[in-house]
Amino acid sequence: MKNQLNLKVNKPCLENFNQFAPTEKGGFCNSCTKEVIDFTAMKDAEIVNYFKTNSDENTCGRFRSHQLKTYEDPNKIETRFSFASRIGIACLALFSFGVIQGQNTKTGKVKVTNTIQNEGIVVKGNVSEGTIPLPGVNVILKGTKIGTQTDFDGNFTFPQKLKKGDVLLFSYVGMESQKVVINDGKSASKIALKVNMELDEIIIMGDVASKRVFKSRRN
């Protein structure tokens, strides 16, 4: 039964990821003429789901050293729920429908401040770490490859008008990624990125060798 996923990079790549053209999932390497997926900010479940969805693709990725390991399949864990637990969860979801419906419309920490709909919004802002501006921060419209980078002073103007509800993804090497829901032109006026404390470990990039691990069942 397939219930584990093993990931490793046999031949680490020495290309400079910071010089890649930004994409929604990472960066484009001109030497390999392919997209390099940045897994460094992903959770374990997101990594497993990516390789389950893209099992037939030859993936080139960027990882933290601790991410190259054997992962438990979330589907196996899910089967441990009893029928009674599922009924209880269903009932709770039914009674909490109104609350959940409201929560599902939120992403990040940005709150809706107006009710203007379907208007083109010019979004510009500044990205910093504390009081220090950050140049070269990737600013990508979620679900697309459209984006830009901050200038030397940390300023940016998004290259196209956005609509209310669009999500911008901010990413920078060594910093925790952030996403912001656009409500108006000031939604992303001041973005403060935080240092990712887990980045004291080695970053490994290269072609990913993914392997499903089969575990036998005992009688």
N, C-alpha and C positions, 0 to 999 in steps of 0.2 A: 504494500500500500504506500503510495506517495504521501509523505507527511513532513518532509524536511527539504530545505533548499540550502545548498552550499555554494558560497561565492568566494572567488579568489581572482587575483590579477597576477598572471604568470610572468608577464614582461611589463613592468611599470614604464610609463611614457614620460619623457623628459621635457615635453613641450610646456610652454608657459601658459597656464590657463587664463591668467589675467589679460593676455593679449588676444584671446579669442573674441570673435564677434558674439555679443550676448544673444541668447535664444531664451525661449520660455522655460526650457528644462535645463539649461546650462550654458554651453558655448559652442561655436562652430570652429572646428580645427581645419585650417586651410591645408595643412600638410597631409592629413588623412582624408580631407574632403568629406567629413561627416560630423554629426552633432555628438558632443561629449555630454552625457547626462551627469548633472551634479547631484549626487546622492547625499552629500555631507549634511544637509539640513533635514533629510527625511527621517521619519520614524521607521522602526522595524516593519510594521504592518504595511507602510507605503512601499518599502523596498520589495517586500514579498509580492505585493499586488502588482508592482511594475513588471517583475520578471514572469509572473503568471500570465499577464496580459500580452507581453512581448516575448514570449518564449521562443519564437521562430526567428527573432532578429539577432544580429551580431552587435551587441551593445558595447559601446566604449563609455566608461564611467569614471567618475571622480569620487573617491571614498575617504572616510577617516579609517585609520588602521583597524579600529575595533569593529568596523562594519563588515569587514571581510571575515565571515564566520558562517556557521550553520544556523539557519533560521527555522523555527517551528512554524508549520503551516497553520494560520489562523482558523482554517476550516475544521481542523482536528479539535482545536480548543472549543470551538462553538458547539460541537456535537456532544459535549459533556453536559450541556444544559438539559435538565429534565423537562418532561412535558408540562408538569405543573408550573415550573419556572417560566416557561414560554407563555402560559395562560396568564400568569400574574403580570408579566411584562406587557402583554397585550392589553389587559384591563387598565394598567397604569397609564399606558399610552393613550387609551381612549378617553380617560378622565382628564388627562393633561393636554389634550389636543390643542386647545387654544393657546396654552403657554408655549408648547413646542413649536407651533406654527409661527409664533412671534420670534422665537430664538433662531429658527432656521433662516431668517432673513438677515441675520447679523453676521458679519465677518470682521475679525479684528476688534478694535476698540472705538471705531468711529461711529458716532450716533447720527441719525437723520435729523437735520436741523431745518429743513424746509420741504415743501411739497411740489417744487417745480419739476415737471416731467418733460422728457423728450426734447430738451434744449441742449445744443452743443455747448460744452463747458471747456474753456481754455484752462488747463491745469499747469501751474508752475509752482516751484517751491525751492527749498533748500534742505540739504541732508547734512547732518553733522554727527559727531560723537562728542557729546557735551557742548563745549564752545568751539570745537575744532571742526571746520568744514571738511567734508570728504569728497575729493574728486574721483571720478571714475566709477561711481556707484551705478549699477544697472537698474534701470527703471523700465519694467516690462508690463504691458497690458495683459492680464491673465487670459489664457485661452488663445493667445495670438503670438506672433513673433515681432509685433510692433513695439518699439521701445527707443530709449535714448540713454545717455549717460550724463552724470553731473559734470560740470566744468571744474576748473581749478579752484573756484570758490565754493564748490558744493551746490551750485545753482543748476536748475534744469527747467526746461519748458517742454511739455510733452508734444510730440510732433503732429498729433491730430486732436481734434476736439473729441471729448468724451461725453458720455451720458450718465445720468444719475444711476448708481448701482454698479458701474464698472469698477473693477478691482485692479489696483496697481501693485506690482510686486517689486520690492526694493531689496537688492542683494549686493553684498560686498564681501570680499575675502577677509576672513577673520572676524566678521560681525554676524550677529543673528539676523536672519532675513525677516522682513516685515511686510505685511500686506495692508493696504488702506482702501476702504470703500469710498468712492467719489460721491459726494453729495452736492458740492459746489466747487467753485474755483479755489477755495481756501482749504479744502480737505487735506491737501498734501503740502501746504505751505511750509510747515516745519516738521521734518522727519528726523527723529533722533534714533540712531542705531546703537545697539549695545555690543560690547566686545563679547564674542563667544568664548567662554572660559574653557570649552572642551578642545579648543584648537591648539593646545600645546602638544598634541600628538601628531604623528606623521600623516600627511595627506598623500594618498596613492592614486594614480590615474593610469588607465590603460584598458585594453580589451578585457572584458569580463568573462571568466570561465564559470558558468553556472551549471550546477548539477543537481538533479533531484536525487535525494537519498532515500532508498527503500529500507524500511524496517520490517522485519518478519514478526508475525504475531505468534505468541505462545499459546499452545492448546491448554 
